[in-house]
Amino acid sequence: DAGVIQSPRHEVTEMGQEVTLRCKPISGHNSLFWYRQTMMRGLELLIYFNNNVPIDDSGMPEDRFSAKMPNASFSTLKIQPSEPRDSAVYFCASTPTASQVETQYFGPGTRLLVL
Amino acid sequence: AQTVTQSQPEMSVQEAETVTLSCTYDTSENNYYLFWYKQPPSRQMILVIRQEAYKQQNATENRFSVNFQKAAKSFSLKISDSQLGDTAMYFCAFNSHGNEKLTFGTGTRLTIIP
């Protein structure tokens, strides 16, 4: 079975540009998580969805960040406008169900560099 | 709030030796889950092992085992017969039953020396 799929794997952009990161969770998984990893702050949970509904977005750093999950097989994380401090590795993860705690399975990550 | 502490930022060990990575956590919950994730240079986050707090038996996965001490709130990872491919960052993580949010430690960078 395919794992969590993220695209692009690498993104280099200039400050002020819009960036869209994409994630396809494992088929049948109901919960989806977006994380950001930096040297300074480690792994941070940005937002998570359950059955396509955002449950907790308290980790979203500011209004420049937005996330959507239009259906069970696709989610996006958008940064507009991007800034150099947004440079990080962004991970998407999914779990089978919200009714019990399950292991989170991570995608390969998107390495974002904002110049 | 739950916290996870990994007090060893870096460790190194000779190939084929055994190494133990430390993790402590703080919680008032009684039912929770603990995880060790491995992040090799590729940056992929890979689940190594998982432990349910209500199980007294320590989890094992091949060369990987944990020493779960619930009263001490300690969850260490032992890697036996270490291999070069074990070189990675290792993150300890926690979540409580009914809460999907994972809390991660700051990680331990493990280097296996040939």
gemmi code that builds the backbone of each chain (N, CA, C; Angstrom):
import gemmi

chains = {
    "A": [
        ("ASP", (0.841, -1.195, 0.000), (0.000, 0.000, 0.000), (0.879, 1.248, 0.000)),
        ("ALA", (0.427, 2.275, -0.706), (1.176, 3.515, -0.720), (1.040, 4.179, 0.632)),
        ("GLY", (2.114, 4.825, 1.059), (2.071, 5.575, 2.297), (1.498, 6.952, 2.055)),
        ("VAL", (1.729, 7.849, 2.990), (1.316, 9.241, 2.827), (2.179, 9.863, 1.722)),
        ("ILE", (1.530, 10.541, 0.805), (2.233, 11.136, -0.327), (2.203, 12.653, -0.199)),
        ("GLN", (3.368, 13.248, -0.334), (3.465, 14.696, -0.281), (4.126, 15.224, -1.548)),
        ("SER", (3.669, 16.381, -1.980), (4.316, 17.037, -3.113), (4.256, 18.545, -2.937)),
        ("PRO", (5.236, 19.262, -3.450), (6.483, 18.737, -3.993), (7.395, 18.245, -2.868)),
        ("ARG", (8.461, 17.578, -3.199), (9.414, 17.140, -2.181), (10.345, 18.277, -1.793)),
        ("HIS", (10.603, 19.135, -2.752), (11.448, 20.299, -2.505), (10.812, 21.500, -3.193)),
        ("GLU", (10.891, 22.645, -2.523), (10.349, 23.867, -3.104), (11.265, 25.021, -2.729)),
        ("VAL", (11.705, 25.751, -3.743), (12.483, 26.962, -3.519), (11.694, 28.102, -4.129)),
        ("THR", (11.472, 29.138, -3.364), (10.669, 30.249, -3.828), (11.226, 31.554, -3.277)),
        ("GLU", (10.737, 32.630, -3.796), (11.178, 33.935, -3.331), (10.156, 34.533, -2.369)),
        ("MET", (10.672, 35.305, -1.473), (9.818, 35.970, -0.487), (8.670, 36.680, -1.183)),
        ("GLY", (7.475, 36.533, -0.609), (6.303, 37.174, -1.161), (5.476, 36.290, -2.063)),
        ("GLN", (6.062, 35.193, -2.532), (5.339, 34.287, -3.415), (4.399, 33.392, -2.610)),
        ("GLU", (3.387, 32.910, -3.298), (2.475, 31.937, -2.695), (3.055, 30.533, -2.832)),
        ("VAL", (2.937, 29.764, -1.775), (3.422, 28.384, -1.776), (2.274, 27.463, -1.396)),
        ("THR", (2.098, 26.397, -2.139), (1.069, 25.398, -1.822), (1.706, 24.025, -1.691)),
        ("LEU", (1.526, 23.433, -0.530), (2.014, 22.088, -0.261), (0.823, 21.136, -0.273)),
        ("ARG", (1.060, 19.936, -0.800), (-0.036, 18.998, -0.988), (0.221, 17.689, -0.265)),
        ("CYS", (-0.871, 17.066, 0.134), (-0.771, 15.811, 0.873), (-1.914, 14.891, 0.507)),
        ("LYS", (-1.570, 13.635, 0.289), (-2.565, 12.586, 0.097), (-2.387, 11.585, 1.223)),
        ("PRO", (-3.367, 11.471, 2.124), (-3.216, 10.529, 3.244), (-3.374, 9.089, 2.781)),
        ("ILE", (-3.054, 8.192, 3.669), (-3.247, 6.774, 3.393), (-4.752, 6.507, 3.248)),
        ("SER", (-5.116, 5.751, 2.233), (-6.525, 5.454, 1.985), (-7.169, 4.818, 3.209)),
        ("GLY", (-8.335, 5.356, 3.607), (-9.043, 4.814, 4.767), (-8.720, 5.522, 6.069)),
        ("HIS", (-7.695, 6.347, 6.061), (-7.354, 7.097, 7.268), (-8.271, 8.305, 7.396)),
        ("ASN", (-8.723, 8.550, 8.635), (-9.700, 9.605, 8.853), (-9.102, 10.916, 9.353)),
        ("SER", (-7.915, 10.840, 9.909), (-7.318, 12.036, 10.501), (-6.042, 12.402, 9.757)),
        ("LEU", (-5.846, 13.702, 9.591), (-4.676, 14.192, 8.862), (-4.066, 15.337, 9.636)),
        ("PHE", (-2.726, 15.339, 9.694), (-1.968, 16.302, 10.498), (-0.941, 16.999, 9.616)),
        ("TRP", (-0.756, 18.285, 9.864), (0.335, 19.043, 9.237), (1.313, 19.489, 10.337)),
        ("TYR", (2.602, 19.165, 10.112), (3.662, 19.545, 11.040), (4.688, 20.397, 10.315)),
        ("ARG", (5.400, 21.188, 11.098), (6.559, 21.932, 10.593), (7.757, 21.580, 11.467)),
        ("GLN", (8.891, 21.357, 10.835), (10.111, 21.027, 11.570), (11.209, 22.013, 11.236)),
        ("THR", (11.737, 22.680, 12.260), (12.890, 23.564, 12.109), (13.914, 23.229, 13.182)),
        ("MET", (15.129, 23.674, 12.965), (16.168, 23.438, 13.964), (15.831, 24.144, 15.272)),
        ("MET", (15.279, 25.331, 15.149), (15.041, 26.136, 16.348), (13.870, 25.625, 17.179)),
        ("ARG", (12.807, 25.191, 16.520), (11.567, 24.883, 17.226), (11.206, 23.399, 17.195)),
        ("GLY", (12.009, 22.589, 16.534), (11.708, 21.159, 16.479), (10.458, 20.897, 15.660)),
        ("LEU", (9.719, 19.861, 16.055), (8.492, 19.475, 15.360), (7.297, 20.173, 15.995)),
        ("GLU", (6.564, 20.909, 15.190), (5.394, 21.632, 15.674), (4.162, 21.162, 14.905)),
        ("LEU", (3.091, 20.886, 15.626), (1.823, 20.585, 14.971), (1.167, 21.897, 14.558)),
        ("LEU", (0.854, 22.011, 13.283), (0.222, 23.239, 12.786), (-1.298, 23.134, 12.859)),
        ("ILE", (-1.834, 22.034, 12.338), (-3.280, 21.868, 12.267), (-3.582, 20.398, 12.065)),
        ("TYR", (-4.765, 19.941, 12.520), (-5.165, 18.612, 12.127), (-6.654, 18.563, 11.825)),
        ("PHE", (-6.988, 17.619, 10.957), (-8.345, 17.418, 10.478), (-8.827, 16.030, 10.913)),
        ("ASN", (-10.132, 15.951, 11.142), (-10.764, 14.659, 11.331), (-11.985, 14.602, 10.418)),
        ("ASN", (-12.053, 13.586, 9.580), (-13.132, 13.493, 8.590), (-13.295, 14.793, 7.804)),
        ("ASN", (-12.173, 15.331, 7.390), (-12.084, 16.519, 6.535), (-12.387, 17.818, 7.261)),
        ("VAL", (-12.678, 17.782, 8.533), (-13.036, 18.984, 9.296), (-11.846, 19.409, 10.142)),
        ("PRO", (-11.460, 20.680, 10.094), (-10.350, 21.126, 10.959), (-10.762, 21.066, 12.421)),
        ("ILE", (-9.949, 20.400, 13.226), (-10.257, 20.211, 14.639), (-9.474, 21.178, 15.520)),
        ("ASP", (-8.222, 21.354, 15.197), (-7.368, 22.208, 16.022), (-6.367, 22.902, 15.114)),
        ("ASP", (-6.495, 24.212, 14.984), (-5.549, 24.977, 14.169), (-4.739, 25.939, 15.032)),
        ("SER", (-4.661, 25.657, 16.300), (-3.973, 26.572, 17.213), (-2.482, 26.688, 16.935)),
        ("GLY", (-1.937, 25.744, 16.209), (-0.525, 25.797, 15.883), (-0.200, 26.570, 14.623)),
        ("MET", (-1.198, 26.986, 13.891), (-0.958, 27.773, 12.678), (-0.357, 29.111, 13.091)),
        ("PRO", (0.818, 29.431, 12.565), (1.549, 30.579, 13.095), (0.865, 31.932, 12.874)),
        ("GLU", (0.263, 32.144, 11.766), (-0.373, 33.444, 11.510), (-1.277, 33.323, 10.304)),
        ("ASP", (-1.923, 34.449, 9.981), (-2.932, 34.418, 8.926), (-2.359, 34.089, 7.556)),
        ("ARG", (-1.078, 34.179, 7.425), (-0.476, 33.857, 6.125), (-0.602, 32.365, 5.813)),
        ("PHE", (-0.852, 31.565, 6.838), (-0.969, 30.122, 6.677), (-2.449, 29.719, 6.649)),
        ("SER", (-2.781, 28.852, 5.700), (-4.135, 28.306, 5.657), (-4.065, 26.858, 5.191)),
        ("ALA", (-5.003, 26.059, 5.653), (-5.041, 24.649, 5.269), (-6.467, 24.257, 4.947)),
        ("LYS", (-6.576, 23.363, 3.968), (-7.886, 22.864, 3.561), (-7.820, 21.365, 3.372)),
        ("MET", (-8.992, 20.752, 3.509), (-9.104, 19.330, 3.206), (-10.445, 19.138, 2.505)),
        ("PRO", (-10.477, 19.326, 1.203), (-11.754, 19.279, 0.470), (-12.367, 17.893, 0.393)),
        ("ASN", (-11.548, 16.858, 0.531), (-12.086, 15.502, 0.530), (-11.146, 14.589, 1.318)),
        ("ALA", (-11.528, 13.353, 1.449), (-10.787, 12.433, 2.323), (-9.420, 12.068, 1.793)),
        ("SER", (-9.141, 12.389, 0.550), (-7.882, 11.942, -0.029), (-6.941, 13.079, -0.404)),
        ("PHE", (-7.231, 14.295, 0.074), (-6.392, 15.405, -0.361), (-6.450, 16.564, 0.628)),
        ("SER", (-5.274, 17.134, 0.891), (-5.208, 18.316, 1.743), (-4.118, 19.239, 1.217)),
        ("THR", (-4.289, 20.532, 1.448), (-3.284, 21.516, 1.071), (-2.945, 22.408, 2.262)),
        ("LEU", (-1.714, 22.841, 2.272), (-1.242, 23.857, 3.213), (-0.680, 24.988, 2.370)),
        ("LYS", (-1.242, 26.173, 2.551), (-0.858, 27.300, 1.713), (-0.223, 28.391, 2.567)),
        ("ILE", (0.819, 28.980, 2.028), (1.468, 30.114, 2.677), (1.450, 31.267, 1.677)),
        ("GLN", (0.814, 32.351, 2.076), (0.692, 33.506, 1.202), (0.605, 34.781, 2.030)),
        ("PRO", (1.566, 35.679, 1.894), (2.826, 35.565, 1.165), (3.882, 34.852, 2.002)),
        ("SER", (4.783, 34.168, 1.336), (5.832, 33.442, 2.054), (6.937, 34.398, 2.517)),
        ("GLU", (7.602, 33.993, 3.611), (8.715, 34.760, 4.176), (9.879, 33.803, 4.438)),
        ("PRO", (11.108, 34.342, 4.491), (12.279, 33.468, 4.726), (12.144, 32.628, 6.000)),
        ("ARG", (11.495, 33.143, 7.039), (11.360, 32.392, 8.288), (10.402, 31.205, 8.163)),
        ("ASP", (9.733, 31.093, 7.037), (8.877, 29.928, 6.793), (9.686, 28.728, 6.288)),
        ("SER", (10.949, 28.930, 6.008), (11.792, 27.840, 5.521), (11.847, 26.735, 6.562)),
        ("ALA", (11.517, 25.536, 6.155), (11.401, 24.415, 7.094), (11.077, 23.169, 6.289)),
        ("VAL", (11.003, 22.050, 6.987), (10.451, 20.838, 6.394), (9.024, 20.686, 6.919)),
        ("TYR", (8.096, 20.519, 6.001), (6.678, 20.394, 6.360), (6.261, 18.937, 6.142)),
        ("PHE", (5.734, 18.351, 7.205), (5.298, 16.962, 7.150), (3.777, 16.886, 7.218)),
        ("CYS", (3.270, 15.909, 6.515), (1.871, 15.527, 6.623), (1.847, 14.116, 7.219)),
        ("ALA", (0.885, 13.845, 8.084), (0.747, 12.520, 8.685), (-0.730, 12.161, 8.729)),
        ("SER", (-1.017, 10.868, 8.752), (-2.417, 10.441, 8.858), (-2.549, 9.271, 9.814)),
        ("THR", (-3.751, 9.116, 10.355), (-4.072, 7.991, 11.240), (-5.423, 7.423, 10.832)),
        ("PRO", (-5.673, 6.146, 11.177), (-6.889, 5.481, 10.694), (-8.191, 6.032, 11.250)),
        ("THR", (-8.202, 6.442, 12.533), (-9.484, 6.768, 13.126), (-9.300, 7.734, 14.278)),
        ("ALA", (-10.325, 8.492, 14.567), (-10.262, 9.422, 15.692), (-10.861, 8.837, 16.953)),
        ("SER", (-11.502, 7.690, 16.830), (-12.180, 7.133, 17.990), (-11.219, 6.447, 18.941)),
        ("GLN", (-10.049, 6.169, 18.472), (-9.026, 5.615, 19.348), (-7.675, 6.132, 18.886)),
        ("VAL", (-6.761, 6.162, 19.788), (-5.448, 6.688, 19.434), (-4.731, 5.687, 18.549)),
        ("GLU", (-4.255, 6.146, 17.469), (-3.536, 5.289, 16.552), (-2.209, 5.929, 16.171)),
        ("THR", (-1.333, 5.107, 15.679), (-0.032, 5.588, 15.267), (-0.172, 6.541, 14.089)),
        ("GLN", (0.579, 7.616, 14.120), (0.605, 8.537, 12.996), (1.664, 8.084, 12.002)),
        ("TYR", (1.277, 8.023, 10.749), (2.176, 7.646, 9.669), (2.523, 8.904, 8.882)),
        ("PHE", (3.810, 9.154, 8.779), (4.283, 10.397, 8.193), (4.603, 10.234, 6.713)),
        ("GLY", (4.387, 11.326, 5.973), (4.868, 11.408, 4.607), (6.341, 11.747, 4.589)),
        ("PRO", (6.931, 11.817, 3.400), (8.368, 12.075, 3.288), (8.741, 13.520, 3.556)),
        ("GLY", (7.777, 14.421, 3.632), (8.058, 15.818, 3.899), (8.296, 16.639, 2.645)),
        ("THR", (8.043, 17.937, 2.786), (8.391, 18.913, 1.748), (9.390, 19.879, 2.346)),
        ("ARG", (10.554, 19.959, 1.711), (11.580, 20.883, 2.176), (11.388, 22.207, 1.464)),
        ("LEU", (11.019, 23.232, 2.229), (10.721, 24.549, 1.684), (11.838, 25.519, 2.016)),
        ("LEU", (12.308, 26.215, 0.998), (13.300, 27.264, 1.183), (12.740, 28.538, 0.572)),
        ("VAL", (12.605, 29.552, 1.411), (12.117, 30.853, 0.947), (13.293, 31.836, 0.960)),
        ("LEU", (13.615, 32.334, -0.209), (14.785, 33.219, -0.324), (14.418, 34.688, -0.121)),
    ],
    "B": [
        ("ALA", (-0.398, 20.333, 30.968), (0.102, 20.023, 29.641), (1.173, 18.942, 29.727)),
        ("GLN", (1.194, 18.130, 28.690), (2.189, 17.068, 28.671), (3.510, 17.594, 28.126)),
        ("THR", (4.582, 17.075, 28.653), (5.910, 17.400, 28.133), (6.701, 16.118, 27.954)),
        ("VAL", (7.604, 16.152, 26.997), (8.486, 15.021, 26.721), (9.913, 15.543, 26.716)),
        ("THR", (10.785, 14.893, 27.462), (12.164, 15.355, 27.598), (13.135, 14.282, 27.150)),
        ("GLN", (14.005, 14.662, 26.245), (15.103, 13.795, 25.832), (16.386, 14.527, 26.218)),
        ("SER", (17.076, 13.999, 27.184), (18.184, 14.731, 27.789), (19.516, 14.518, 27.089)),
        ("GLN", (19.536, 13.640, 26.086), (20.784, 13.350, 25.375), (20.686, 13.925, 23.957)),
        ("PRO", (21.257, 15.092, 23.700), (21.165, 15.662, 22.353), (21.892, 14.803, 21.313)),
        ("GLU", (23.016, 14.212, 21.709), (23.798, 13.406, 20.765), (24.381, 12.190, 21.470)),
        ("MET", (24.468, 11.105, 20.716), (25.129, 9.900, 21.211), (25.831, 9.228, 20.042)),
        ("SER", (26.862, 8.486, 20.377), (27.530, 7.684, 19.351), (27.957, 6.361, 19.957)),
        ("VAL", (27.974, 5.353, 19.139), (28.321, 4.012, 19.612), (28.940, 3.239, 18.456)),
        ("GLN", (29.779, 2.295, 18.793), (30.408, 1.447, 17.775), (29.374, 0.467, 17.216)),
        ("GLU", (29.537, 0.189, 15.953), (28.685, -0.804, 15.297), (28.697, -2.103, 16.087)),
        ("ALA", (27.543, -2.724, 16.173), (27.312, -4.008, 16.853), (27.131, -3.861, 18.366)),
        ("GLU", (27.381, -2.693, 18.893), (27.159, -2.500, 20.318), (25.695, -2.176, 20.595)),
        ("THR", (25.382, -2.143, 21.879), (24.036, -1.801, 22.331), (24.015, -0.376, 22.843)),
        ("VAL", (22.954, 0.335, 22.539), (22.831, 1.729, 22.981), (21.424, 1.947, 23.522)),
        ("THR", (21.328, 2.795, 24.529), (20.039, 3.114, 25.134), (19.802, 4.617, 25.089)),
        ("LEU", (18.679, 5.001, 24.537), (18.292, 6.407, 24.452), (17.231, 6.689, 25.515)),
        ("SER", (17.373, 7.795, 26.207), (16.491, 8.113, 27.332), (15.339, 9.023, 26.916)),
        ("CYS", (14.232, 8.844, 27.606), (13.069, 9.711, 27.406), (12.268, 9.725, 28.698)),
        ("THR", (11.936, 10.903, 29.148), (11.014, 11.019, 30.275), (9.861, 11.915, 29.852)),
        ("TYR", (8.751, 11.776, 30.522), (7.573, 12.549, 30.148), (6.824, 12.947, 31.412)),
        ("ASP", (5.972, 13.896, 31.250), (5.187, 14.364, 32.385), (3.726, 14.435, 31.960)),
        ("THR", (2.867, 13.784, 32.708), (1.454, 13.809, 32.417), (0.668, 13.448, 33.658)),
        ("SER", (-0.554, 13.903, 33.707), (-1.466, 13.518, 34.785), (-2.452, 12.457, 34.305)),
        ("GLU", (-2.335, 12.094, 33.040), (-3.223, 11.082, 32.473), (-2.789, 9.699, 32.934)),
        ("ASN", (-3.731, 8.779, 32.901), (-3.412, 7.403, 33.265), (-3.376, 6.488, 32.045)),
        ("ASN", (-4.062, 6.884, 31.008), (-4.139, 6.069, 29.802), (-3.548, 6.850, 28.645)),
        ("TYR", (-2.433, 6.374, 28.143), (-1.736, 7.127, 27.105), (-0.848, 6.187, 26.293)),
        ("TYR", (-0.187, 6.768, 25.306), (0.628, 5.995, 24.370), (1.971, 6.694, 24.187)),
        ("LEU", (2.986, 5.894, 24.014), (4.337, 6.410, 23.811), (4.923, 5.813, 22.541)),
        ("PHE", (5.705, 6.604, 21.867), (6.259, 6.194, 20.577), (7.732, 6.596, 20.496)),
        ("TRP", (8.468, 5.837, 19.728), (9.784, 6.252, 19.255), (9.729, 6.306, 17.736)),
        ("TYR", (10.128, 7.488, 17.204), (10.234, 7.665, 15.772), (11.702, 7.863, 15.419)),
        ("LYS", (12.063, 7.367, 14.260), (13.422, 7.512, 13.715), (13.360, 8.444, 12.522)),
        ("GLN", (14.306, 9.380, 12.468), (14.402, 10.273, 11.309), (15.814, 10.214, 10.748)),
        ("PRO", (16.036, 9.392, 9.714), (17.361, 9.298, 9.086), (17.644, 10.564, 8.280)),
        ("PRO", (18.826, 10.650, 7.698), (19.179, 11.847, 6.911), (18.177, 12.160, 5.800)),
        ("SER", (17.457, 11.189, 5.329), (16.435, 11.444, 4.315), (15.286, 12.297, 4.834)),
        ("ARG", (15.200, 12.452, 6.161), (14.177, 13.266, 6.816), (12.834, 12.563, 6.986)),
        ("GLN", (12.698, 11.385, 6.448), (11.453, 10.632, 6.636), (11.283, 10.294, 8.104)),
        ("MET", (10.085, 10.444, 8.637), (9.778, 10.061, 10.019), (9.237, 8.633, 10.005)),
        ("ILE", (9.944, 7.753, 10.670), (9.602, 6.336, 10.623), (9.287, 5.840, 12.031)),
        ("LEU", (8.146, 5.214, 12.194), (7.807, 4.658, 13.500), (8.714, 3.477, 13.806)),
        ("VAL", (9.333, 3.507, 14.977), (10.206, 2.414, 15.410), (9.446, 1.457, 16.308)),
        ("ILE", (8.756, 2.015, 17.307), (8.115, 1.163, 18.306), (7.072, 1.978, 19.050)),
        ("ARG", (6.086, 1.292, 19.596), (4.980, 1.958, 20.288), (4.635, 1.166, 21.535)),
        ("GLN", (4.220, 1.875, 22.586), (3.875, 1.252, 23.868), (2.570, 1.839, 24.392)),
        ("GLU", (1.649, 0.963, 24.757), (0.436, 1.428, 25.426), (0.680, 1.450, 26.934)),
        ("ALA", (0.284, 2.499, 27.598), (0.591, 2.653, 29.024), (-0.076, 1.589, 29.883)),
        ("TYR", (-1.197, 1.049, 29.430), (-1.899, 0.063, 30.243), (-1.261, -1.333, 30.146)),
        ("LYS", (-0.316, -1.486, 29.245), (0.378, -2.764, 29.118), (1.656, -2.743, 29.940)),
        ("GLN", (1.803, -3.714, 30.802), (3.008, -3.765, 31.631), (4.196, -4.324, 30.858)),
        ("GLN", (3.916, -5.164, 29.879), (5.007, -5.780, 29.124), (5.647, -4.761, 28.197)),
        ("ASN", (6.960, -4.745, 28.215), (7.706, -3.830, 27.353), (7.603, -4.264, 25.897)),
        ("ALA", (7.384, -3.293, 25.013), (7.281, -3.583, 23.586), (8.656, -3.916, 23.006)),
        ("THR", (8.667, -4.812, 22.040), (9.900, -5.137, 21.313), (9.585, -5.244, 19.834)),
        ("GLU", (10.566, -4.841, 19.026), (10.485, -4.971, 17.571), (11.881, -5.322, 17.083)),
        ("ASN", (12.113, -6.627, 16.943), (13.420, -7.101, 16.464), (14.534, -6.582, 17.385)),
        ("ARG", (15.435, -5.757, 16.853), (16.569, -5.278, 17.661), (16.198, -4.112, 18.586)),
        ("PHE", (14.977, -3.639, 18.482), (14.544, -2.475, 19.247), (13.622, -2.922, 20.385)),
        ("SER", (13.893, -2.417, 21.562), (13.025, -2.701, 22.703), (12.967, -1.472, 23.590)),
        ("VAL", (11.924, -1.431, 24.418), (11.795, -0.293, 25.321), (11.837, -0.779, 26.753)),
        ("ASN", (12.207, 0.142, 27.626), (12.099, -0.068, 29.061), (11.113, 0.978, 29.565)),
        ("PHE", (9.882, 0.546, 29.768), (8.807, 1.434, 30.157), (8.615, 1.351, 31.659)),
        ("GLN", (8.871, 2.451, 32.337), (8.707, 2.536, 33.772), (7.631, 3.578, 34.061)),
        ("LYS", (6.393, 3.109, 34.224), (5.265, 4.033, 34.322), (5.361, 4.923, 35.557)),
        ("ALA", (5.727, 4.355, 36.673), (5.785, 5.156, 37.896), (6.831, 6.257, 37.792)),
        ("ALA", (7.916, 5.940, 37.138), (8.992, 6.921, 36.965), (8.770, 7.798, 35.752)),
        ("LYS", (7.752, 7.497, 34.959), (7.470, 8.229, 33.713), (8.700, 8.259, 32.822)),
        ("SER", (9.202, 7.062, 32.593), (10.403, 6.900, 31.794), (10.128, 5.901, 30.671)),
        ("PHE", (10.696, 6.185, 29.502), (10.428, 5.358, 28.326), (11.690, 5.327, 27.478)),
        ("SER", (12.639, 4.477, 27.813), (13.909, 4.449, 27.092), (13.871, 3.431, 25.963)),
        ("LEU", (14.667, 3.681, 24.952), (14.764, 2.823, 23.770), (16.125, 2.149, 23.756)),
        ("LYS", (16.125, 0.837, 23.652), (17.366, 0.092, 23.551), (17.498, -0.469, 22.148)),
        ("ILE", (18.655, -0.201, 21.550), (18.965, -0.749, 20.229), (20.092, -1.743, 20.406)),
        ("SER", (19.826, -2.986, 20.103), (20.831, -4.039, 20.226), (21.513, -4.278, 18.888)),
        ("ASP", (22.768, -4.727, 18.951), (23.503, -5.046, 17.720), (23.356, -3.910, 16.713)),
        ("SER", (23.738, -2.731, 17.121), (23.502, -1.545, 16.308), (24.162, -1.664, 14.933)),
        ("GLN", (23.480, -1.088, 13.944), (23.929, -1.133, 12.559), (24.108, 0.275, 12.018)),
        ("LEU", (24.903, 0.388, 10.965), (25.160, 1.713, 10.393), (23.858, 2.405, 9.997)),
        ("GLY", (22.889, 1.629, 9.550), (21.609, 2.196, 9.148), (20.782, 2.740, 10.296)),
        ("ASP", (21.230, 2.502, 11.509), (20.522, 3.060, 12.661), (20.895, 4.519, 12.908)),
        ("THR", (21.902, 5.005, 12.215), (22.293, 6.411, 12.348), (21.119, 7.295, 11.954)),
        ("ALA", (20.662, 8.138, 12.880), (19.458, 8.946, 12.663), (19.202, 9.812, 13.886)),
        ("MET", (18.230, 10.709, 13.734), (17.635, 11.379, 14.898), (16.515, 10.481, 15.408)),
        ("TYR", (16.423, 10.374, 16.729), (15.362, 9.589, 17.337), (14.508, 10.492, 18.217)),
        ("PHE", (13.204, 10.449, 17.961), (12.268, 11.278, 18.701), (11.345, 10.407, 19.540)),
        ("CYS", (11.217, 10.782, 20.768), (10.237, 10.181, 21.671), (8.955, 11.021, 21.564)),
        ("ALA", (7.812, 10.381, 21.589), (6.548, 11.114, 21.447), (5.473, 10.506, 22.332)),
        ("PHE", (4.507, 11.320, 22.667), (3.459, 10.952, 23.634), (2.120, 11.448, 23.128)),
        ("ASN", (1.074, 10.656, 23.304), (-0.274, 11.226, 23.285), (-1.183, 10.469, 24.229)),
        ("SER", (-2.155, 11.179, 24.728), (-3.063, 10.581, 25.699), (-4.270, 10.023, 24.981)),
        ("HIS", (-4.892, 9.041, 25.595), (-6.042, 8.390, 24.994), (-7.131, 9.419, 24.712)),
        ("GLY", (-7.636, 9.390, 23.482), (-8.676, 10.333, 23.103), (-8.153, 11.654, 22.580)),
        ("ASN", (-6.863, 11.857, 22.657), (-6.262, 13.091, 22.140), (-5.315, 12.727, 21.018)),
        ("GLU", (-5.602, 13.204, 19.830), (-4.790, 12.799, 18.693), (-3.469, 13.547, 18.589)),
        ("LYS", (-3.307, 14.604, 19.337), (-2.104, 15.425, 19.198), (-0.907, 14.745, 19.837)),
        ("LEU", (0.147, 14.607, 19.037), (1.396, 14.045, 19.518), (2.273, 15.148, 20.093)),
        ("THR", (2.871, 14.885, 21.236), (3.885, 15.775, 21.793), (5.239, 15.109, 21.610)),
        ("PHE", (6.156, 15.816, 20.972), (7.472, 15.254, 20.662), (8.531, 15.799, 21.601)),
        ("GLY", (9.548, 14.986, 21.864), (10.758, 15.471, 22.496), (11.636, 16.176, 21.467)),
        ("THR", (12.755, 16.694, 21.930), (13.648, 17.460, 21.055), (14.579, 16.586, 20.243)),
        ("GLY", (14.591, 15.303, 20.525), (15.359, 14.378, 19.707), (16.749, 14.097, 20.232)),
        ("THR", (17.255, 12.922, 19.879), (18.636, 12.504, 20.147), (19.265, 12.105, 18.825)),
        ("ARG", (20.388, 12.728, 18.514), (21.094, 12.376, 17.281), (22.035, 11.211, 17.571)),
        ("LEU", (21.758, 10.071, 16.974), (22.555, 8.864, 17.197), (23.431, 8.594, 15.987)),
        ("THR", (24.706, 8.394, 16.243), (25.658, 8.044, 15.184), (26.253, 6.681, 15.489)),
        ("ILE", (26.170, 5.794, 14.524), (26.784, 4.472, 14.649), (28.124, 4.523, 13.929)),
        ("ILE", (29.180, 4.217, 14.636), (30.537, 4.323, 14.115), (31.004, 2.980, 13.575)),
        ("PRO", (31.485, 2.963, 12.332), (31.921, 1.672, 11.754), (33.117, 1.083, 12.510)),
    ],
}
model = gemmi.Model(1)
for chain_id, residues in chains.items():
    chain = gemmi.Chain(chain_id)
    for i, (resn, *xyz) in enumerate(residues, 1):
        res = gemmi.Residue()
        res.name, res.seqid = resn, gemmi.SeqId(i, " ")
        for name, pos in zip(("N", "CA", "C"), xyz):
            atom = gemmi.Atom()
            atom.name, atom.element = name, gemmi.Element(name[0])
            atom.pos, atom.b_iso = gemmi.Position(*pos), 0.0
            res.add_atom(atom)
        chain.add_residue(res)
    model.add_chain(chain)
structure = gemmi.Structure()
structure.add_model(model)
structure.setup_entities()
